[in-house]
Amino acid sequence: MSQPGRIYLKIILNYTILTGMRLRLPPLPRSALKTLTYSLMHFTVAISVAFALTGSWQAALAIGLIEPLVQTLAYTLHENAWAKAGAQAITLG
């Protein structure tokens, strides 16, 4: 981080600590928040399952961190594809 960036961050943090006022960040779009919460849930499940199968926290963390990253990207692409499909009727068969 650049020196001006560090100074700016320090000023903001000091202001927040001294005044007790929280900084308001712009809200995330619903789709971004949905993707974020899905990825957090997926990390938890993947690490738990990997640990249950391997009995090793090292292996569980390695598997549990890589797989959800790839899956979250795939989920985002999948959601975008469905959003582009929009209200078009999809028929199977």
Legacy VTK file of the C-alpha trace (Angstrom):
# vtk DataFile Version 3.0
C-alpha trace
ASCII
DATASET POLYDATA
POINTS 93 float
0.000 0.000 0.000
1.296 3.461 -0.830
2.222 5.958 1.881
-0.825 8.209 1.189
-3.039 5.117 1.292
-1.626 4.108 4.685
-2.118 7.611 6.059
-5.712 7.705 4.800
-6.458 4.288 6.305
-4.866 5.310 9.616
-6.964 8.496 9.753
-10.161 6.549 9.056
-9.353 3.883 11.655
-8.414 6.461 14.288
-11.593 8.446 13.597
-13.683 5.289 13.874
-12.015 4.205 17.134
-12.117 7.670 18.741
-15.668 8.593 17.781
-17.184 5.126 17.960
-18.895 5.834 14.651
-18.885 3.135 12.028
-17.971 3.946 8.491
-20.718 3.187 6.052
-19.562 1.266 3.036
-21.665 1.246 -0.107
-24.030 -1.717 -0.147
-23.078 -4.760 -2.197
-25.386 -5.783 -5.018
-27.645 -8.661 -4.002
-25.955 -11.039 -6.442
-22.495 -10.236 -4.994
-23.714 -10.721 -1.416
-25.413 -13.984 -2.397
-22.200 -15.237 -4.016
-20.150 -14.217 -0.962
-22.406 -15.996 1.543
-22.605 -19.057 -0.700
-18.815 -19.226 -0.913
-18.432 -18.938 2.885
-20.916 -21.758 3.386
-19.166 -23.822 0.724
-15.733 -23.326 2.355
-17.138 -24.573 5.658
-18.780 -27.641 4.134
-15.781 -28.507 1.931
-13.278 -28.253 4.791
-15.522 -30.301 7.095
-16.064 -33.067 4.539
-12.371 -33.132 3.581
-11.400 -33.419 7.253
-13.949 -36.190 7.823
-12.488 -38.135 4.878
-8.781 -37.519 5.488
-8.508 -36.915 9.239
-5.888 -34.280 8.431
-6.447 -30.544 8.916
-3.659 -29.781 6.444
-5.263 -31.810 3.681
-8.738 -30.571 4.629
-7.671 -26.941 4.394
-5.856 -27.499 1.094
-8.835 -29.261 -0.480
-11.373 -27.059 1.263
-9.813 -23.818 0.051
-9.179 -24.761 -3.577
-12.396 -26.566 -4.457
-14.830 -23.850 -3.270
-12.896 -21.147 -5.126
-13.391 -23.029 -8.379
-16.990 -23.892 -7.486
-17.815 -20.265 -6.596
-16.534 -19.112 -9.967
-18.631 -21.806 -11.665
-21.676 -20.762 -9.589
-21.249 -17.121 -10.616
-21.036 -18.064 -14.289
-24.080 -20.319 -13.857
-26.086 -17.510 -12.201
-25.112 -15.089 -14.971
-26.209 -17.561 -17.626
-29.594 -17.970 -15.939
-29.943 -14.198 -15.552
-29.274 -13.754 -19.283
-31.894 -16.387 -20.052
-34.283 -14.097 -18.160
-37.950 -14.774 -18.520
-37.542 -17.052 -21.525
-39.447 -20.251 -21.073
-37.183 -23.264 -20.817
-38.674 -26.564 -21.837
-37.134 -29.921 -21.264
-37.733 -32.953 -23.403
LINES 1 94
93 0 1 2 3 4 5 6 7 8 9 10 11 12 13 14 15 16 17 18 19 20 21 22 23 24 25 26 27 28 29 30 31 32 33 34 35 36 37 38 39 40 41 42 43 44 45 46 47 48 49 50 51 52 53 54 55 56 57 58 59 60 61 62 63 64 65 66 67 68 69 70 71 72 73 74 75 76 77 78 79 80 81 82 83 84 85 86 87 88 89 90 91 92
